[in-house]
Amino acid sequence: MEAPASPVKPKRGYDATRRRELARQSRERVITAAEELFLRQGYAGTTIGSIAQGAGVSVDTIYKGFGGKPGLVRAIVDAALLGRGPVPAEHRSDALQAGEPDPRKIIRGWGRFVMEISPRVSPITLLAREAAVSDADVRALVEEIDAARLRRMTQNAQRLAAAGHLRAGVSVPEAADVLWTYSSAELYDLLVVRRGMSIPRYGAFVADAMIAALLPPEPQE
């Protein structure tokens, strides 16, 4: 007589959500550790091993997730450009442009985004520029980052033009150059790092300069 079969225990469900969350936390630790070490020790002086140790992950995890130091720089920049809060800064800027008829309020909003993003993205961008002198992979990355920022500034300029906001005689390429210049890491370095300008004053300076360069004078009452 055969013994009764033991009841089969149901397999524990695979918790994909928890796995994704752990992977996200691990990625954030790596990005944070890389950013801190790059800014403290420089690009060349920072090793993947030291980043792995700081993040509590393996070296292989970093290579698989980021491909190496240039990929880490890209990830830091991408994270910085999101800004703070649940909605990415770029999406908030798009919503501002879509819903605000006053170009001065739009550009002052851009000044606030500069205050939010530049303190993080500018130092790592400047570091990448230095590393690009001797590293072809970083040089290609810097060129890609620059091209993406120029595309974004050109889109902003096109929207200003389409809404009739640009001063007479200012073309879209000229407006894009203005936005490109005043959103640059180099300007942040000159005014904040070297001259000690406060972040709120810097954001206001950027907005004032963009308004003066791009918009017609306000009508006198």
C-alpha positions as CSV (number, residue, x, y, z in Angstrom):
1,M,0.0,0.0,0.0
2,E,1.5,3.3,-1.0
3,A,2.0,6.1,1.5
4,P,-0.1,9.2,1.0
5,A,1.7,11.8,-0.9
6,S,2.9,14.8,1.0
7,P,1.0,18.0,0.2
8,V,3.0,20.1,-2.3
9,K,3.9,23.5,-0.8
10,P,3.0,26.4,-3.1
11,K,6.0,28.2,-4.5
12,R,6.7,31.5,-2.9
13,G,5.8,34.3,-5.4
14,Y,8.8,36.1,-6.9
15,D,8.8,39.6,-5.5
16,A,9.9,41.5,-8.6
17,T,8.9,44.8,-7.0
18,R,11.2,44.3,-4.1
19,R,14.0,43.2,-6.4
20,R,13.6,46.3,-8.5
21,E,13.6,48.5,-5.4
22,L,16.8,46.9,-4.1
23,A,18.4,47.4,-7.5
24,R,17.3,51.1,-7.5
25,Q,18.8,51.6,-4.0
26,S,22.0,50.0,-5.0
27,R,22.3,52.2,-8.1
28,E,21.7,55.3,-6.1
29,R,24.4,54.3,-3.6
30,V,26.8,53.8,-6.5
31,I,26.0,57.2,-8.0
32,T,26.3,59.0,-4.7
33,A,29.6,57.3,-3.8
34,A,31.0,58.0,-7.3
35,E,30.0,61.7,-7.1
36,E,31.5,62.2,-3.7
37,L,34.8,60.5,-4.6
38,F,35.1,62.2,-8.0
39,L,34.7,65.6,-6.5
40,R,37.0,64.8,-3.6
41,Q,39.8,62.9,-5.3
42,G,39.4,63.8,-9.0
43,Y,38.5,61.7,-11.9
44,A,41.9,60.0,-12.4
45,G,42.4,59.6,-8.7
46,T,39.2,57.7,-8.2
47,T,39.1,53.9,-8.9
48,I,36.1,51.7,-9.5
49,G,37.2,49.7,-6.5
50,S,37.0,52.6,-4.2
51,I,33.5,53.5,-5.6
52,A,32.4,49.9,-5.1
53,Q,33.7,49.9,-1.5
54,G,31.9,53.2,-0.8
55,A,28.7,51.9,-2.2
56,G,28.9,48.5,-0.6
57,V,28.7,46.6,-4.0
58,S,31.0,44.6,-6.1
59,V,33.2,45.9,-8.8
60,D,31.4,43.7,-11.3
61,T,28.1,45.3,-10.3
62,I,29.4,48.7,-11.3
63,Y,30.9,47.5,-14.6
64,K,27.6,45.7,-15.4
65,G,25.4,48.6,-14.4
66,F,27.5,51.6,-15.7
67,G,30.3,50.3,-17.9
68,G,33.0,52.1,-16.1
69,K,33.9,55.7,-15.0
70,P,32.5,57.5,-18.0
71,G,29.2,55.8,-17.5
72,L,29.2,56.8,-13.9
73,V,29.7,60.5,-14.9
74,R,26.8,60.2,-17.3
75,A,24.6,58.7,-14.5
76,I,25.6,61.5,-12.1
77,V,24.7,64.2,-14.7
78,D,21.4,62.5,-15.6
79,A,20.5,62.3,-11.9
80,A,21.4,65.9,-11.3
81,L,19.3,67.1,-14.2
82,L,16.2,65.5,-12.7
83,G,16.3,68.1,-9.9
84,R,14.6,67.6,-6.6
85,G,11.2,66.1,-6.1
86,P,9.1,63.5,-7.8
87,V,8.7,65.4,-11.1
88,P,11.8,65.8,-13.3
89,A,12.9,69.4,-13.7
90,E,12.6,69.2,-17.5
91,H,9.0,68.2,-17.2
92,R,8.3,71.0,-14.8
93,S,9.9,73.4,-17.2
94,D,7.8,72.1,-20.1
95,A,4.6,72.6,-18.0
96,L,5.7,76.1,-17.1
97,Q,6.2,77.0,-20.7
98,A,2.9,75.5,-21.7
99,G,0.8,77.1,-19.0
100,E,2.4,80.5,-18.4
101,P,1.7,83.4,-20.9
102,D,4.2,85.8,-19.3
103,P,7.7,85.2,-20.7
104,R,9.3,87.0,-17.8
105,K,7.7,84.5,-15.4
106,I,8.9,81.6,-17.6
107,I,12.5,82.8,-17.6
108,R,12.4,83.5,-13.8
109,G,11.2,80.0,-13.5
110,W,14.3,78.9,-15.4
111,G,16.4,80.9,-13.0
112,R,14.9,78.8,-10.2
113,F,15.7,75.6,-12.1
114,V,19.3,76.8,-12.4
115,M,19.4,77.3,-8.6
116,E,18.1,73.8,-8.2
117,I,20.3,72.0,-10.7
118,S,23.5,73.8,-11.2
119,P,25.1,73.3,-7.7
120,R,25.1,69.5,-8.5
121,V,25.5,69.2,-12.2
122,S,28.1,72.0,-12.8
123,P,30.9,70.6,-10.6
124,I,30.7,67.2,-12.2
125,T,30.5,68.7,-15.7
126,L,33.6,70.8,-15.0
127,L,35.4,67.7,-13.6
128,A,34.5,65.8,-16.8
129,R,35.8,68.6,-19.0
130,E,39.2,68.4,-17.2
131,A,39.3,64.6,-17.6
132,A,38.3,64.9,-21.3
133,V,41.7,66.4,-22.1
134,S,43.4,63.0,-21.7
135,D,40.5,60.5,-21.9
136,A,38.8,60.0,-25.3
137,D,35.8,58.2,-23.8
138,V,35.1,61.1,-21.4
139,R,35.7,63.6,-24.2
140,A,33.0,61.9,-26.3
141,L,30.7,61.9,-23.3
142,V,31.2,65.7,-22.7
143,E,30.5,66.4,-26.4
144,E,27.3,64.3,-26.0
145,I,26.2,66.2,-22.9
146,D,26.9,69.5,-24.6
147,A,24.9,68.6,-27.6
148,A,22.0,67.5,-25.5
149,R,22.0,70.8,-23.6
150,L,22.2,72.8,-26.8
151,R,19.2,70.8,-28.2
152,R,17.2,71.6,-25.0
153,M,18.1,75.3,-25.2
154,T,17.2,75.4,-28.8
155,Q,13.8,73.9,-28.0
156,N,13.3,76.6,-25.3
157,A,14.2,79.3,-27.8
158,Q,11.9,77.9,-30.4
159,R,9.0,78.0,-27.9
160,L,9.7,81.6,-27.0
161,A,9.8,82.5,-30.7
162,A,6.6,80.6,-31.5
163,A,4.8,82.5,-28.7
164,G,6.0,85.8,-30.1
165,H,8.1,86.6,-27.0
166,L,11.6,87.2,-28.5
167,R,12.7,90.8,-29.0
168,A,12.7,92.0,-32.7
169,G,15.9,91.0,-34.4
170,V,16.7,88.1,-32.1
171,S,16.7,84.8,-34.0
172,V,16.1,81.4,-32.6
173,P,19.8,80.4,-33.0
174,E,20.9,83.6,-31.2
175,A,18.4,83.0,-28.4
176,A,19.6,79.4,-28.1
177,D,23.2,80.7,-27.7
178,V,22.1,83.1,-24.9
179,L,20.3,80.3,-23.1
180,W,23.3,78.0,-23.7
181,T,25.7,80.5,-22.3
182,Y,23.7,81.4,-19.1
183,S,23.0,77.8,-18.3
184,S,26.7,76.7,-18.6
185,A,28.8,75.1,-15.9
186,E,31.5,77.6,-16.8
187,L,29.4,80.6,-15.7
188,Y,28.6,78.8,-12.5
189,D,32.3,78.3,-11.9
190,L,33.1,82.0,-12.6
191,L,30.4,83.5,-10.4
192,V,29.6,80.9,-7.6
193,V,32.9,79.0,-7.2
194,R,35.4,81.8,-7.9
195,R,33.4,85.0,-7.0
196,G,31.4,83.4,-4.1
197,M,28.0,84.5,-5.4
198,S,25.2,82.9,-3.5
199,I,23.0,80.4,-5.2
200,P,19.8,82.6,-5.0
201,R,21.7,85.6,-6.3
202,Y,23.1,83.4,-9.1
203,G,19.6,82.2,-10.1
204,A,18.4,85.8,-10.2
205,F,21.4,86.9,-12.2
206,V,20.8,84.2,-14.8
207,A,17.1,85.1,-15.2
208,D,17.8,88.9,-15.3
209,A,20.5,88.4,-18.0
210,M,18.3,86.1,-20.1
211,I,15.4,88.6,-19.9
212,A,17.6,91.5,-20.9
213,A,19.1,89.7,-23.8
214,L,16.0,88.1,-25.2
215,L,12.8,90.0,-24.4
216,P,11.6,93.5,-25.5
217,P,11.5,96.1,-22.8
218,E,8.5,96.2,-20.6
219,P,6.0,98.8,-21.6
220,Q,6.1,101.9,-19.5
221,E,2.8,102.7,-17.8
